Amino acid sequence: MIVAIDGPAGVGKSTIAKFIADELGLYYINSGSFYRAVTFAHQLKGGNCLDQDAVLKTAKSLDLGIINSKICIDGIDVEDKLHTPKVDKFVSLVSNDPRLRELINVLLRDAAVSLDVISEGRDITTVVFPNADYKFYFDASAEVRARRRINQHPEGQTYEEVLEGILVRDKNDREKPVGSLKIAKDAKIIDTSYLTIKQVCEKVVTAIKTQ
């Protein structure tokens, strides 16, 4: 079984997907973590994230995988290093490269072979797993998402800076030449702006159990 969730940054996809994975006994895969891991690794070696050829070379040199639902590089969990302002600034641009997206999509599909999974990202319902058993699209206003990000990571940035970053990120995600953020025709849309995590989870679980 494959449960696929799409939506812009900051709508709660990761948190909710993890809860649902626990609730239904699914294997959790965060597609965005793969792109963040590549961005982080390239920055760590001092690379230019605007040089797509160099980023792709870095990606091909990495042993990227999921262990206990955590993104790992060469078997080392790097989840806690992937949500910094520096990574946030470049990850959307890094993920614009169709060659990199093809590489990551293969890794995602390989990870889902013979497993019941829940995966979330920007093009999971439309490109990565277009034949997913269950599809959802989470949304929320940019202002709500900015406040959430400030509450989660209050250090270093003002609300206005975070909001501007989200608006730029949204624009980039929707205008990607490949793998752009879209709403699948058969996806159930859930606005998470004023719902608790528990309320969103209940909506998703109910939809899965009754579909």
JOFEN-V331420 format. One record per residue. RES is the residue in one small letter. SS is DSSP state (H for helix, E for strand, C for the rest). OMEGA is omega in radians with two decimals (999 if undefined). D_FIRST is the distance of its C-alpha to the first C-alpha in Angstrom with 1 decimal. Layout:
# JOFEN-V331420
res: (RES:RES)
ss: (SS:SS)
omega: (OMEGA:OMEGA)
d_first: (D_FIRST:D_FIRST)
This chain:
# JOFEN-V331420
res: (m:i:v:a:i:d:g:p:a:g:v:g:k:s:t:i:a:k:f:i:a:d:e:l:g:l:y:y:i:n:s:g:s:f:y:r:a:v:t:f:a:h:q:l:k:g:g:n:c:l:d:q:d:a:v:l:k:t:a:k:s:l:d:l:g:i:i:n:s:k:i:c:i:d:g:i:d:v:e:d:k:l:h:t:p:k:v:d:k:f:v:s:l:v:s:n:d:p:r:l:r:e:l:i:n:v:l:l:r:d:a:a:v:s:l:d:v:i:s:e:g:r:d:i:t:t:v:v:f:p:n:a:d:y:k:f:y:f:d:a:s:a:e:v:r:a:r:r:r:i:n:q:h:p:e:g:q:t:y:e:e:v:l:e:g:i:l:v:r:d:k:n:d:r:e:k:p:v:g:s:l:k:i:a:k:d:a:k:i:i:d:t:s:y:l:t:i:k:q:v:c:e:k:v:v:t:a:i:k:t:q)
ss: (C:E:E:E:E:E:C:C:C:C:C:C:H:H:H:H:H:H:H:H:H:H:H:H:C:C:E:E:E:E:H:H:H:H:H:H:H:H:H:H:H:H:H:H:C:C:C:C:C:C:C:H:H:H:H:H:H:H:H:H:H:C:C:E:E:E:E:C:C:E:E:E:E:C:C:E:E:C:H:H:H:C:C:C:H:H:H:H:H:H:H:H:H:H:C:C:C:H:H:H:H:H:H:H:H:H:H:H:H:H:H:H:C:C:C:C:E:E:E:E:E:C:C:H:H:H:H:H:C:C:C:C:C:E:E:E:E:E:E:C:C:H:H:H:H:H:H:H:H:H:H:H:C:C:C:C:C:C:H:H:H:H:H:H:H:H:H:H:H:H:H:H:H:H:C:C:C:C:C:C:C:C:C:C:C:C:C:E:E:E:E:C:C:C:C:C:H:H:H:H:H:H:H:H:H:H:H:H:H:H:C)
omega: (3.09:3.03:-3.06:-3.13:3.05:3.09:-3.14:-3.13:3.00:3.13:3.10:-3.07:-3.07:-3.11:-3.09:3.12:3.12:3.11:-3.12:3.08:3.12:-3.09:-3.04:3.13:-3.13:3.09:-3.04:3.09:3.10:-3.09:-3.12:3.13:3.12:3.14:3.09:3.14:3.11:3.12:3.14:-3.10:-3.14:3.09:-3.11:3.13:3.09:-3.10:3.10:-3.09:3.09:3.12:-3.03:3.13:-3.13:3.11:3.13:3.11:3.08:-3.11:-3.12:-3.12:-3.06:2.97:-3.10:3.12:3.13:3.05:-3.09:3.12:3.08:3.11:-3.10:3.00:-3.09:3.09:-3.11:3.14:-3.14:-3.08:-3.06:-3.14:-2.95:-3.09:3.09:3.08:-3.11:3.10:3.13:-3.05:-2.99:-2.99:3.14:3.11:3.11:-3.07:3.10:-3.05:-3.14:-3.14:3.11:3.13:3.11:3.13:-3.13:3.14:3.08:3.12:-3.14:-3.13:3.10:-3.12:-3.08:-3.12:3.06:3.10:2.93:-3.00:2.91:-3.06:-3.13:-3.12:-3.12:-3.08:-3.09:-3.10:-3.03:-3.05:-3.02:3.14:-3.11:3.13:3.13:-3.13:-3.11:-3.10:3.12:3.04:3.10:3.10:3.07:-3.14:3.13:-3.13:3.11:-3.12:3.10:3.12:3.11:-3.12:3.11:3.14:-3.12:-3.09:-3.03:-3.04:2.89:-3.07:3.06:3.09:-3.11:3.12:3.13:3.13:3.12:3.11:3.13:3.14:3.09:3.14:3.12:-3.13:3.13:-3.10:-3.10:-3.08:3.10:3.11:3.11:3.09:-3.13:-3.14:3.12:3.07:3.10:-3.09:-3.09:3.13:3.03:-3.09:3.11:3.06:-3.06:-2.99:-3.04:3.07:3.03:3.09:-3.13:-3.13:3.11:3.13:3.13:3.11:-3.12:-3.13:3.12:3.13:3.14:-3.07:-3.09:-3.10:999)
d_first: (0.0:3.8:6.7:9.9:13.4:16.7:20.3:23.6:24.8:25.5:23.4:21.7:18.3:18.4:19.8:17.5:14.3:15.7:16.6:13.3:11.8:14.6:14.4:10.9:10.9:8.6:10.0:12.0:13.1:16.0:17.0:20.4:21.3:21.4:24.0:25.8:26.1:27.6:30.0:31.0:31.7:33.7:35.7:36.3:38.0:40.1:38.5:38.8:35.4:36.9:37.4:34.2:35.3:36.0:32.7:30.9:33.0:32.2:28.4:28.8:30.8:28.3:25.9:23.0:20.0:17.9:19.3:18.3:16.5:19.9:21.1:23.7:26.4:27.8:26.1:27.7:25.9:27.2:25.2:28.4:30.2:28.0:28.9:32.6:34.7:35.4:31.7:31.0:33.9:32.7:28.9:28.5:31.3:29.9:26.5:28.5:29.0:26.9:27.4:25.9:22.9:22.3:22.7:20.3:17.6:17.8:17.5:14.3:12.6:14.1:12.8:9.1:10.0:8.8:7.2:4.5:6.3:8.3:10.9:14.2:17.3:19.4:17.8:14.1:13.5:16.4:16.8:14.3:11.0:12.8:10.3:7.6:6.3:8.4:11.5:14.3:17.7:19.8:23.5:26.8:30.4:31.7:34.2:31.8:29.7:32.9:34.0:30.7:31.1:34.7:33.9:31.4:33.6:37.1:39.0:40.6:39.8:41.0:39.1:40.6:39.5:35.9:35.8:37.3:34.8:31.9:33.6:34.1:30.6:29.3:31.7:30.7:26.9:27.6:30.1:28.3:29.0:25.5:22.3:24.2:22.9:22.2:20.5:18.1:19.5:16.5:15.8:16.9:19.8:20.7:24.1:24.1:27.8:29.2:26.3:25.8:22.7:22.3:22.7:20.1:17.5:18.6:18.1:14.5:13.6:15.7:14.2:10.6:12.4:14.7:13.0)
